Amino acid sequence: MQEPTLDQTRIPECDLRIHGDAPVRVQRIIRAKDAVKRLLAAGTVVEPADRYSVVAVLGQSNAHGAGMPGVGGLPPQPDPRVHQWPGCGRRRGRILLAEDPLLHEIPGAGVGFATSFGSLLADHTGDAVLLVPSARGDTAFHQKNGYSWDPANRSARVNLYDLAVRQIGNALTAAGTGAHLAAILWHQGESDVPLTPPDVYRDRLDALITGLRGRFGEVPFILGQMVPEEIVTGHPKYPGIAAVHATTPDRHAVCAHVPGPEGMHNPGETIHYNAAGQRVLGRAMFEAYRDLVGGVPGSQ
């Protein structure tokens, strides 16, 4: 029998039971549904641009895209300058138009912040943008349902850090000469709130940032805040993880934490930004990026 890790010994049994792994039968059903979603995903093929700014999109459901439009709300038209390197689908391995929901390890469910960020970055630099969707909902640094963001975790069925590294590397190759990784966008933490003590979360997030920069250089790293209402009204341990996010720029250069908009979550739940909130967050993340790079087009 595997011994519990140090952080597991500090998690109340009720949190592990409620927020940890789903029953094996449920996990198998989820995996079967995921396989179907991947088979059905297609996307729109585009002519690759001559020059790209590449942007990695990492984290869980808000990064994955879960924003629902409001009553009568219409999705904006995709920006022809913003493309994606899909993580799944029948056209995986080809550059596609970046349309919400993006094609992560499985397709997203709604609007995310990355397309808004990409459009503003294209305005700023004059280059096309290649998004690298590499998020997955309900995932954590704590191993959950076979997934983990912990770079050191070698027992997870899918190590999402390793998957992101491969996706980013392949996207840079596909983007061609002159492409560079312009930014890493991170939105995650909700699933770790009941499962990972803040100091453990901090260490694992720091290891992820350090590992990515060891491979791709000192890339601007932008963290989006979890939904403010969820932090206040959700699990009592939310403030601890939120504080780790807010203080990450104190530990890492060229890094920014972006407060999230209030009153802009999906109807009936507070864990996901709605479509309008995602677009507001995407703009705020871009403005933070622009401040980090000094407002100079094409700089890192």
C-alpha positions in Angstrom: 0.0 0.0 0.0 1.4 3.4 -1.0 2.3 5.7 1.9 0.4 9.1 1.9 2.5 12.1 1.0 3.2 14.8 3.5 0.6 17.1 2.1 -2.0 14.3 2.0 -1.6 13.9 5.8 -2.6 17.5 6.2 -5.9 17.2 4.2 -9.1 16.5 6.1 -10.5 13.1 5.2 -13.8 14.7 4.3 -12.1 16.9 1.7 -10.3 14.0 0.2 -13.6 12.1 0.0 -15.7 14.9 -1.5 -13.1 16.7 -3.7 -10.6 14.0 -4.5 -10.8 11.2 -7.1 -14.2 10.3 -8.5 -15.2 6.6 -8.2 -13.3 4.4 -10.8 -16.6 3.7 -12.6 -17.2 7.4 -13.0 -13.6 8.0 -14.2 -14.1 5.4 -16.9 -17.2 7.0 -18.1 -15.5 10.4 -18.2 -12.6 8.9 -20.2 -15.0 7.3 -22.7 -16.8 10.7 -23.2 -13.5 12.5 -23.6 -12.5 10.0 -26.4 -15.8 10.8 -28.2 -15.3 14.6 -27.8 -11.8 14.3 -29.3 -13.0 12.3 -32.2 -15.8 14.8 -33.0 -13.6 17.9 -32.7 -12.5 19.4 -36.0 -11.7 23.1 -36.2 -11.1 25.4 -39.2 -7.9 25.0 -41.1 -6.1 28.3 -42.0 -3.1 29.3 -44.0 -0.2 29.5 -41.5 1.2 33.0 -41.0 4.8 34.0 -41.8 5.5 35.1 -38.3 3.9 34.2 -35.0 3.8 35.3 -31.4 3.1 32.0 -29.5 1.0 32.1 -26.3 0.5 29.0 -24.0 -2.8 28.7 -22.2 -2.5 26.5 -19.1 -4.6 25.7 -16.0 -8.1 24.3 -15.4 -11.7 25.1 -16.3 -11.5 28.9 -16.6 -8.4 28.6 -18.8 -10.1 25.7 -20.6 -13.0 27.9 -21.5 -16.3 27.7 -19.5 -17.8 31.1 -20.1 -21.5 31.1 -21.1 -22.9 34.0 -23.1 -25.6 36.1 -21.3 -29.2 36.2 -22.4 -29.3 37.1 -26.1 -25.5 37.4 -26.1 -23.8 36.5 -29.4 -20.2 35.2 -29.6 -17.8 37.6 -31.3 -16.4 36.6 -34.7 -13.0 34.9 -34.5 -10.1 37.1 -35.3 -8.4 35.8 -38.5 -5.0 36.8 -37.1 -5.4 34.5 -34.1 -4.7 30.8 -34.6 -4.4 27.7 -32.4 -2.2 24.7 -32.2 -4.9 22.1 -31.2 -4.4 19.6 -28.5 -7.0 17.3 -29.9 -9.3 16.6 -32.8 -9.3 15.2 -36.3 -7.0 18.0 -37.5 -4.5 17.9 -34.7 -1.1 18.6 -36.1 -2.3 21.4 -38.2 -2.6 25.1 -37.5 -6.3 26.1 -37.0 -8.3 29.2 -36.5 -8.7 30.1 -32.8 -12.4 29.8 -32.2 -14.0 29.4 -28.8 -14.2 26.9 -27.4 -10.6 26.1 -28.1 -9.3 22.6 -28.6 -7.3 21.7 -25.5 -6.5 18.2 -24.4 -10.3 17.9 -24.9 -12.4 20.7 -26.4 -13.4 23.5 -24.1 -17.0 24.0 -23.2 -17.4 27.8 -23.7 -15.6 31.1 -24.0 -12.1 31.5 -22.5 -9.9 34.6 -22.0 -7.2 33.5 -24.5 -8.8 34.6 -27.7 -9.3 38.1 -26.3 -5.7 38.2 -25.2 -4.6 36.9 -28.6 -6.5 39.6 -30.5 -5.1 42.4 -28.4 -1.6 41.0 -28.8 -1.9 40.9 -32.5 -3.0 44.6 -32.5 0.0 45.4 -30.3 2.8 43.5 -32.3 1.4 43.4 -35.8 2.2 39.7 -35.8 -0.3 36.8 -36.0 -0.7 34.9 -32.7 -0.6 31.1 -32.2 -2.4 30.0 -29.1 -1.4 26.7 -27.5 -4.5 25.4 -25.6 -3.2 23.1 -22.9 -5.6 23.4 -20.0 -8.0 20.8 -18.5 -10.9 21.3 -16.2 -11.0 20.0 -12.7 -7.2 19.4 -12.5 -4.8 20.2 -9.7 -1.2 19.9 -8.6 -2.7 17.3 -6.3 -3.1 14.2 -8.4 -6.8 13.9 -9.3 -8.5 11.4 -11.5 -5.2 10.4 -13.1 -4.1 14.0 -13.9 -1.6 16.3 -12.2 0.1 19.6 -12.9 3.0 18.7 -10.5 6.2 18.6 -12.6 7.6 16.1 -10.2 4.7 13.7 -10.3 5.7 10.5 -12.1 2.7 8.4 -11.1 -0.1 10.3 -12.7 -1.7 8.8 -15.8 -1.3 12.2 -17.5 1.2 14.7 -16.3 -0.2 18.0 -17.6 3.1 19.8 -17.2 4.8 17.3 -19.4 1.9 17.5 -21.9 2.1 21.3 -22.0 5.9 21.2 -22.6 5.4 18.9 -25.6 2.5 21.0 -27.0 4.5 24.3 -26.6 7.6 22.7 -28.3 5.5 21.3 -31.2 3.7 24.6 -31.6 7.0 26.5 -31.8 8.3 24.1 -34.4 5.1 24.4 -36.5 5.2 28.2 -36.2 8.5 28.3 -38.0 11.5 30.5 -38.0 11.1 33.7 -36.1 8.4 32.4 -33.8 8.8 32.9 -30.1 6.9 32.1 -26.9 5.6 35.5 -26.0 3.6 34.6 -22.9 2.3 31.9 -20.6 -1.3 32.5 -19.3 -2.2 30.6 -16.1 -5.6 30.2 -14.5 -5.9 27.4 -12.0 -6.3 26.6 -8.3 -10.0 25.8 -7.6 -9.4 22.1 -7.5 -6.4 22.5 -5.3 -8.2 24.6 -2.7 -9.5 21.6 -0.7 -6.7 19.3 -1.6 -3.4 21.1 -1.4 -2.0 23.2 1.5 -1.0 26.7 0.3 2.7 26.2 1.0 2.7 23.0 -1.0 0.7 24.7 -3.8 3.3 27.6 -3.8 6.2 25.2 -4.1 4.6 23.3 -6.9 3.6 26.4 -8.8 7.1 27.8 -8.4 8.5 24.5 -9.8 6.2 24.7 -12.8 7.2 28.3 -13.6 10.9 27.6 -13.1 10.6 24.4 -15.2 8.9 26.2 -18.1 11.4 29.0 -18.1 14.3 26.6 -18.0 13.0 25.2 -21.3 11.6 28.3 -23.0 13.4 31.3 -21.4 12.2 34.0 -19.1 8.7 34.2 -20.7 6.2 36.6 -19.2 3.9 34.6 -16.8 0.5 36.0 -16.2 -1.8 34.6 -13.5 -5.6 35.4 -13.6 -7.4 35.6 -10.3 -10.1 33.0 -9.5 -13.6 34.4 -9.5 -13.8 36.9 -6.6 -17.2 35.7 -5.4 -16.0 32.1 -5.3 -13.1 33.1 -3.2 -15.4 34.8 -0.7 -18.3 32.3 -0.6 -16.7 29.0 -1.6 -14.6 26.5 0.4 -13.0 28.2 3.4 -9.5 27.5 2.1 -9.9 29.6 -1.0 -8.1 32.7 0.4 -4.9 30.6 1.0 -4.5 29.6 -2.6 -5.7 33.1 -3.8 -2.9 34.6 -1.7 -0.3 32.3 -3.4 -1.4 33.6 -6.8 -1.3 37.2 -5.6 2.2 36.9 -4.2 3.7 35.0 -7.1 5.2 38.2 -8.8 7.1 38.7 -5.5 8.9 35.4 -6.1 9.3 35.6 -9.9 10.5 38.4 -12.2 8.5 39.2 -15.4 5.3 37.9 -13.7 1.9 39.5 -13.0 -1.2 38.6 -11.1 -4.4 40.0 -12.6 -7.5 40.6 -10.4 -10.7 39.1 -11.8 -13.9 41.1 -12.5 -16.7 41.0 -10.0 -20.2 40.1 -10.8 -19.3 38.4 -14.1 -19.7 34.6 -13.4 -22.0 32.1 -15.0 -25.6 32.1 -13.8 -26.3 29.8 -10.9 -22.6 29.2 -10.0 -19.6 31.3 -9.0 -16.7 29.1 -10.0 -16.6 30.1 -13.7 -16.4 33.5 -15.3 -19.2 34.1 -17.9 -18.3 35.0 -21.5 -18.2 38.7 -20.8 -16.1 38.2 -17.7 -13.6 36.0 -19.7 -13.2 38.8 -22.2 -12.7 41.4 -19.5 -10.1 39.1 -17.9 -8.4 38.5 -21.2 -8.0 42.3 -21.7 -6.7 42.7 -18.2 -4.1 39.9 -18.7 -3.0 41.6 -21.9 -2.6 45.0 -20.2 -0.5 43.3 -17.5 1.6 41.6 -20.2 2.1 45.0 -22.0 3.2 46.6 -18.8 5.7 43.7 -18.2 7.4 44.0 -21.6 7.4 47.8 -21.5 4.8 48.3 -24.2 7.4 47.6 -26.9 6.0 45.6 -29.8 7.8 42.3 -30.4 9.7 42.4 -27.1 9.7 39.6 -24.5 
